[in-house]
Amino acid sequence: MLKNTIKPDNTHPAPQPETLPAQPVSFDKDGFASHDGIVPCYCHDTHTLEYIGKAEMWVSKYCGLPAGAVLDAPKLRPAKNKAIIRNTAEQQWALIEDNRGAVVYRIADGARVIFSDLGPLSADYTRLEYFEGAVWNGKKWIMGAQPLPLILDPPAAIADDPLLALNEKVERLESLLAQVLSETPA
């Protein structure tokens, strides 16, 4: 055992400096903090502007809030197929249509797609289901023009003789023309 060891006296703890409650941070008209401190903020994605949630952030004197953080809380509640976003032009929260995850059909080719963008559907997509052979008429899918059957192809027996094959095609065209003319009202 060591000699001259002093046993600490735990009966009288060392005096602690008195701490005052933190003064709330205020911001001037340009958005700079009056002093250092922690500020409750409401955050949004800087790309999509979608509301992320509440956070406490440290701000230094003469500095502003980080990108994507604001002081006002959204008073809106998300609804079905809606999302809360920050309207940066009006400096307020807004609701926007949210179709992410919806099955949609690309108008150009009828391809089935899972929509992944925040916001309304663009004019390139529809929720109306595509069916084989359909074309988009601007409002809905309609049955498209069916391709003409290949009736002009000559039978296999005469396909090897170019002159016979051509003669067969001409006869079939004349027959089709006569049929169309007879069905057309005068």
Rosetta silent file (secondary structure, phi, psi, omega in degrees, C-alpha in Angstrom):
SEQUENCE: MLKNTIKPDNTHPAPQPETLPAQPVSFDKDGFASHDGIVPCYCHDTHTLEYIGKAEMWVSKYCGLPAGAVLDAPKLRPAKNKAIIRNTAEQQWALIEDNRGAVVYRIADGARVIFSDLGPLSADYTRLEYFEGAVWNGKKWIMGAQPLPLILDPPAAIADDPLLALNEKVERLESLLAQVLSETPA
SCORE:     score description
SCORE:     0.000 S_00000001
   1 L     0.000  143.993 -179.347    0.000    0.000    0.000 S_00000001
   2 L   -79.264  141.384  176.750    1.162    3.496   -0.789 S_00000001
   3 L   -86.763  157.765  177.643    1.933    5.834    2.007 S_00000001
   4 L    60.050   30.292  176.362    0.569    9.343    2.179 S_00000001
   5 L   -85.255  130.093 -179.687   -2.394    8.461   -0.016 S_00000001
   6 L   -98.836  128.329  178.772   -5.298   10.814    0.467 S_00000001
   7 L   -82.565  129.954 -179.174   -8.711    9.315    0.269 S_00000001
   8 L   -66.362  146.531  179.170  -11.120   11.527   -1.716 S_00000001
   9 L   -98.023  102.762 -178.571  -13.972   13.038    0.233 S_00000001
  10 L   -85.733    0.190 -178.775  -17.154   12.211   -1.681 S_00000001
  11 L   -76.223  -22.507  179.060  -19.388   13.805    0.885 S_00000001
  12 L  -126.312   93.124  179.926  -18.885   17.272   -0.618 S_00000001
  13 L   -63.608  154.276 -179.468  -18.952   17.209   -4.472 S_00000001
  14 L   -63.900  141.416  179.795  -17.007   19.866   -6.266 S_00000001
  15 L   -65.792  137.188  178.512  -19.084   22.950   -7.051 S_00000001
  16 L  -100.859  143.688  176.872  -20.376   23.085  -10.643 S_00000001
  17 L   -65.055  144.615 -179.208  -20.677   26.333  -12.536 S_00000001
  18 L   -75.499  127.727  179.320  -24.273   27.465  -12.794 S_00000001
  19 L  -104.396  136.837  178.560  -25.689   26.978  -16.293 S_00000001
  20 L   -94.233  150.020  176.398  -28.411   29.180  -17.618 S_00000001
  21 L   -59.974  143.552 -178.490  -31.096   27.869  -19.946 S_00000001
  22 L   -64.417  136.888  177.538  -30.102   28.328  -23.585 S_00000001
  23 L   -78.721  134.178  179.565  -31.511   31.424  -25.200 S_00000001
  24 L   -59.538  140.875  178.568  -33.561   30.605  -28.342 S_00000001
  25 L   -75.965  133.366  174.280  -31.695   31.347  -31.548 S_00000001
  26 L  -115.177  160.363 -177.444  -33.253   34.111  -33.598 S_00000001
  27 E  -122.893  141.582  177.872  -32.591   34.932  -37.221 S_00000001
  28 L   -79.680 -178.479 -176.343  -32.288   38.343  -38.867 S_00000001
  29 L   -62.123  -21.742  178.903  -34.126   39.368  -42.042 S_00000001
  30 L   -92.521   -0.061  177.591  -31.384   37.761  -44.171 S_00000001
  31 L    88.154   18.314 -179.813  -31.672   34.408  -42.355 S_00000001
  32 L   -99.830  140.790 -175.836  -28.488   34.614  -40.240 S_00000001
  33 E   -70.163  143.588  179.162  -28.397   33.366  -36.635 S_00000001
  34 L   -75.447  -28.667  178.095  -28.081   35.855  -33.768 S_00000001
  35 L  -162.389  172.020  178.604  -25.857   33.429  -31.799 S_00000001
  36 L   -65.846  147.632  175.282  -24.772   29.791  -31.630 S_00000001
  37 E   167.691  177.296  178.731  -27.399   27.253  -30.689 S_00000001
  38 E  -100.946  135.106 -175.888  -29.656   24.349  -31.535 S_00000001
  39 E  -126.400  132.900  172.153  -32.724   25.037  -33.646 S_00000001
  40 E   -73.860  129.405 -177.175  -35.706   22.764  -34.400 S_00000001
  41 E  -127.546  161.285  176.645  -35.995   22.520  -38.200 S_00000001
  42 E  -120.605  121.662 -167.250  -38.306   20.890  -40.732 S_00000001
  43 E  -106.810  148.549  175.355  -36.416   19.249  -43.552 S_00000001
  44 E  -135.738  153.361  177.067  -37.140   18.512  -47.199 S_00000001
  45 L   -64.431  131.727 -176.840  -35.230   16.710  -49.930 S_00000001
  46 L   -72.972  -15.870  178.841  -33.284   19.332  -51.889 S_00000001
  47 L   -93.629  -54.860 -176.223  -34.028   17.589  -55.210 S_00000001
  48 L   -88.798  -16.025 -177.469  -37.686   16.514  -54.957 S_00000001
  49 L    70.098   10.082 -179.407  -38.615   19.065  -52.228 S_00000001
  50 E   -71.791  138.645  178.507  -40.501   16.269  -50.422 S_00000001
  51 E   -61.995  131.034 -179.441  -40.904   16.664  -46.648 S_00000001
  52 E  -102.952  -46.236 -178.943  -38.494   14.374  -44.773 S_00000001
  53 E   154.864 -175.753 -178.152  -39.135   15.178  -41.127 S_00000001
  54 E   -92.791  146.646  177.751  -38.180   17.229  -38.098 S_00000001
  55 E  -150.514  157.315  172.201  -34.584   17.567  -36.870 S_00000001
  56 E  -104.262  129.554 -176.103  -32.589   19.640  -34.428 S_00000001
  57 E  -126.164  144.935  176.223  -29.672   21.413  -36.050 S_00000001
  58 E   -85.245  129.698  173.520  -26.741   23.360  -34.720 S_00000001
  59 E  -122.026  143.790  177.805  -26.335   26.817  -36.186 S_00000001
  60 L   -97.853  154.041  178.214  -23.408   29.124  -35.625 S_00000001
  61 L   -54.773  137.159  179.675  -23.636   32.847  -35.117 S_00000001
  62 L    70.153   12.780  176.843  -23.893   34.743  -38.420 S_00000001
  63 L  -115.612  160.855  178.245  -24.708   31.527  -40.319 S_00000001
  64 L  -103.761 -176.209  177.457  -27.992   30.335  -41.799 S_00000001
  65 L   -73.183  153.508  176.596  -29.808   27.021  -41.869 S_00000001
  66 L   -69.820  162.766  178.079  -28.439   24.275  -44.113 S_00000001
  67 L   -58.072  139.233  178.549  -30.038   23.595  -47.498 S_00000001
  68 L    84.802    7.497  179.096  -33.297   21.706  -47.185 S_00000001
  69 E  -122.511  136.757  177.549  -34.089   23.008  -43.681 S_00000001
  70 E  -136.051  165.846 -177.628  -36.722   25.586  -42.755 S_00000001
  71 L   -89.612  -24.506 -176.460  -38.182   26.855  -39.488 S_00000001
  72 L   -90.097  134.713 -179.719  -41.905   26.478  -40.226 S_00000001
  73 L   -80.630  146.625  175.144  -43.588   23.116  -39.717 S_00000001
  74 L   -70.010  132.004  178.189  -45.941   21.727  -42.365 S_00000001
  75 L   -95.616   -4.787  179.747  -49.528   22.105  -41.218 S_00000001
  76 L   -84.702  153.337  174.474  -50.750   19.782  -43.988 S_00000001
  77 L  -115.861  136.592  179.963  -51.301   16.069  -43.534 S_00000001
  78 L   -65.151  141.988  178.111  -50.492   13.647  -46.351 S_00000001
  79 L  -114.802  176.052  179.376  -53.525   12.094  -48.023 S_00000001
  80 L   -60.695  131.895 -179.698  -53.847    9.054  -50.275 S_00000001
  81 L    58.701   30.348  176.135  -51.708    9.524  -53.408 S_00000001
  82 E  -132.664  153.442  176.242  -50.448   12.894  -52.113 S_00000001
  83 E  -135.480  151.577  176.845  -47.101   14.024  -50.696 S_00000001
  84 E   -90.054  128.663  177.478  -46.052   17.139  -48.794 S_00000001
  85 E  -129.430  163.708  175.892  -43.466   19.245  -50.610 S_00000001
  86 E   -93.100  117.446  174.539  -41.848   22.619  -50.044 S_00000001
  87 E   -82.844   99.581 -174.033  -43.102   25.222  -52.510 S_00000001
  88 L   -70.425  -26.805  179.549  -39.903   27.257  -52.701 S_00000001
  89 L   -67.846  -40.503 -178.035  -41.469   30.044  -54.775 S_00000001
  90 L  -100.641    1.160  179.889  -44.089   30.787  -52.102 S_00000001
  91 L    51.442   49.837  177.027  -41.954   29.645  -49.146 S_00000001
  92 E  -151.823  167.395  179.183  -44.664   27.341  -47.793 S_00000001
  93 E   -84.487  148.966 -179.425  -45.639   23.677  -47.674 S_00000001
  94 E  -145.234  160.036  173.588  -47.993   22.230  -50.305 S_00000001
  95 E   -97.014  141.303  178.439  -49.612   18.924  -51.280 S_00000001
  96 E  -134.746  150.787  177.609  -48.709   17.357  -54.618 S_00000001
  97 E   -61.670  139.297 -178.583  -49.987   14.287  -56.452 S_00000001
  98 E  -130.553  105.537 -177.958  -47.861   11.217  -55.757 S_00000001
  99 L  -105.537   11.817 -178.304  -48.068    8.323  -58.245 S_00000001
 100 L   -59.221  134.950  179.201  -44.852    6.547  -57.240 S_00000001
 101 L    88.064   -7.123 -179.772  -45.280    2.785  -57.352 S_00000001
 102 L   -77.266  145.102  174.471  -48.383    2.933  -59.567 S_00000001
 103 E   -83.422  122.594  179.726  -48.669    0.650  -62.595 S_00000001
 104 E  -132.144  170.133 -178.233  -49.013    2.837  -65.692 S_00000001
 105 E  -124.547  130.100 -179.819  -48.741    2.315  -69.441 S_00000001
 106 E   -74.058  126.101 -175.871  -46.430    4.248  -71.754 S_00000001
 107 L   -65.274  -32.986 -177.566  -48.529    5.786  -74.533 S_00000001
 108 L   -61.085  -37.842 -174.920  -45.777    5.473  -77.155 S_00000001
 109 L  -139.671    1.629  178.637  -45.705    1.683  -77.061 S_00000001
 110 L    77.027    8.136 -177.707  -48.146    0.449  -74.391 S_00000001
 111 L   -64.796  137.572  177.560  -45.320   -0.840  -72.201 S_00000001
 112 E   -78.671  129.305 -174.676  -46.280   -1.562  -68.576 S_00000001
 113 E  -135.926  145.170  170.042  -44.175    0.606  -66.229 S_00000001
 114 E   -92.943  115.651 -175.327  -43.935    1.141  -62.473 S_00000001
 115 L   -69.648  135.833 -174.937  -44.038    4.949  -62.121 S_00000001
 116 L  -124.150   -0.960 -177.740  -41.176    6.299  -60.001 S_00000001
 117 L   -95.201  144.977  174.342  -41.422   10.095  -60.158 S_00000001
 118 E   -77.404  134.967  179.231  -43.018   12.319  -57.547 S_00000001
 119 E   118.739 -177.448 -179.234  -45.861   14.372  -59.000 S_00000001
 120 L   -70.131  161.881  175.444  -48.661   13.877  -61.503 S_00000001
 121 L   -64.726  139.324  175.849  -48.396   11.502  -64.439 S_00000001
 122 L   -77.690  168.929 -178.942  -46.814   13.123  -67.448 S_00000001
 123 L   -66.188   -8.357 -179.696  -48.667   13.163  -70.771 S_00000001
 124 L   -83.867   -5.981 -175.009  -46.504   10.193  -71.835 S_00000001
 125 E  -131.062  157.222  174.227  -48.331    7.768  -69.476 S_00000001
 126 E  -142.093  156.350  174.329  -51.843    6.587  -68.669 S_00000001
 127 L   -86.561  -13.552 -179.188  -53.410    4.372  -65.997 S_00000001
 128 L   -70.240  129.414 -174.685  -55.675    2.820  -68.644 S_00000001
 129 L   -69.665  134.215  177.582  -54.512   -0.721  -69.377 S_00000001
 130 L   -76.541  147.474  171.998  -53.043   -1.403  -72.799 S_00000001
 131 L  -130.343  154.283 -174.972  -54.322   -4.326  -74.888 S_00000001
 132 L   -54.656  129.407  177.668  -52.690   -6.032  -77.858 S_00000001
 133 L    85.417    1.535 -177.069  -53.104   -4.097  -81.102 S_00000001
 134 E   -79.409  153.184  171.612  -54.354   -0.934  -79.361 S_00000001
 135 E  -128.533  151.142 -178.655  -53.420    2.619  -80.339 S_00000001
 136 E   -87.060  127.040 -179.389  -53.808    5.736  -78.204 S_00000001
 137 L  -100.248   10.094 -179.420  -56.371    8.221  -79.549 S_00000001
 138 L   103.896  -19.500  179.778  -55.471   10.981  -77.089 S_00000001
 139 L  -130.382  -30.848 -177.489  -58.006    9.875  -74.452 S_00000001
 140 L  -158.639  168.564  175.047  -58.072    6.073  -74.447 S_00000001
 141 E   -80.023  134.215  174.888  -56.773    2.926  -76.107 S_00000001
 142 E  -127.774  160.640  179.216  -58.749    1.895  -79.195 S_00000001
 143 E   -64.969  125.935 -178.181  -58.410   -1.054  -81.493 S_00000001
 144 L   -79.299  168.867  177.082  -55.760   -0.153  -84.034 S_00000001
 145 L   -64.996  128.895  179.789  -55.876   -0.708  -87.753 S_00000001
 146 L   -80.218  139.954  178.327  -55.247   -4.354  -88.441 S_00000001
 147 L   -65.656  144.013  178.308  -52.539   -5.106  -90.957 S_00000001
 148 L   -65.937  138.416  177.278  -53.815   -6.328  -94.294 S_00000001
 149 L   -63.703  152.060 -176.757  -53.384  -10.039  -94.749 S_00000001
 150 L   -80.669   61.899 -178.042  -50.637  -10.940  -97.122 S_00000001
 151 L   -75.929  -12.970 -179.266  -53.070  -12.020  -99.838 S_00000001
 152 L   -82.027  -13.419  177.580  -50.779  -10.712 -102.530 S_00000001
 153 L   -68.674  129.809 -177.659  -48.187  -13.371 -101.831 S_00000001
 154 L   -71.895  155.083  175.217  -48.498  -15.986 -104.558 S_00000001
 155 L   -58.205  154.176 -176.610  -49.128  -19.612 -103.699 S_00000001
 156 L   -59.192  -29.839 -176.937  -45.989  -21.673 -103.160 S_00000001
 157 L   -63.613  -32.113 -177.043  -46.596  -23.595 -106.412 S_00000001
 158 L  -112.498    4.851 -177.225  -45.991  -20.497 -108.588 S_00000001
 159 L   -64.792  -26.385 -177.929  -43.670  -18.491 -106.320 S_00000001
 160 L   -77.810  -18.925 -179.470  -40.585  -19.743 -108.167 S_00000001
 161 L  -101.261  107.407 -175.283  -41.761  -18.357 -111.519 S_00000001
 162 H   -58.843  -38.222 -178.435  -41.520  -14.540 -111.375 S_00000001
 163 H   -68.966  -43.804  177.170  -43.849  -13.966 -114.313 S_00000001
 164 H   -64.875  -40.474 -179.893  -46.567  -16.264 -112.965 S_00000001
 165 H   -63.212  -43.352  178.761  -46.176  -14.760 -109.464 S_00000001
 166 H   -64.790  -43.303  178.676  -46.545  -11.204 -110.838 S_00000001
 167 H   -60.922  -41.503  178.436  -49.572  -12.179 -112.924 S_00000001
 168 H   -62.254  -42.117  179.655  -51.177  -13.770 -109.827 S_00000001
 169 H   -63.709  -43.572  179.922  -50.609  -10.551 -107.804 S_00000001
 170 H   -61.856  -43.711  178.782  -52.161   -8.389 -110.528 S_00000001
 171 H   -62.336  -40.723  179.194  -55.239  -10.628 -110.686 S_00000001
 172 H   -67.543  -40.088  177.245  -55.642  -10.481 -106.894 S_00000001
 173 H   -63.118  -43.428  178.735  -55.272   -6.675 -106.882 S_00000001
 174 H   -61.815  -39.083  178.882  -57.905   -6.332 -109.632 S_00000001
 175 H   -65.686  -43.959  177.871  -60.235   -8.577 -107.647 S_00000001
 176 H   -63.508  -43.036  179.528  -59.699   -6.518 -104.452 S_00000001
 177 H   -61.791  -43.736  178.304  -60.252   -3.237 -106.334 S_00000001
 178 H   -61.828  -40.048  179.664  -63.482   -4.534 -107.866 S_00000001
 179 H   -64.998  -44.482  179.832  -64.671   -5.605 -104.394 S_00000001
 180 H   -63.655  -44.603  179.980  -63.881   -2.211 -102.849 S_00000001
 181 H   -63.858  -35.434  179.728  -65.585   -0.341 -105.690 S_00000001
 182 H   -73.075  -24.832 -179.625  -68.703   -2.489 -105.417 S_00000001
 183 H   -89.049  -15.072 -178.244  -68.954   -1.824 -101.647 S_00000001
 184 L   -81.835  125.273  178.765  -68.448    1.936 -101.978 S_00000001
 185 L   -66.356  146.717 -176.937  -71.735    3.881 -102.160 S_00000001
 186 L   -80.664    0.000    0.000  -72.142    6.000 -105.287 S_00000001
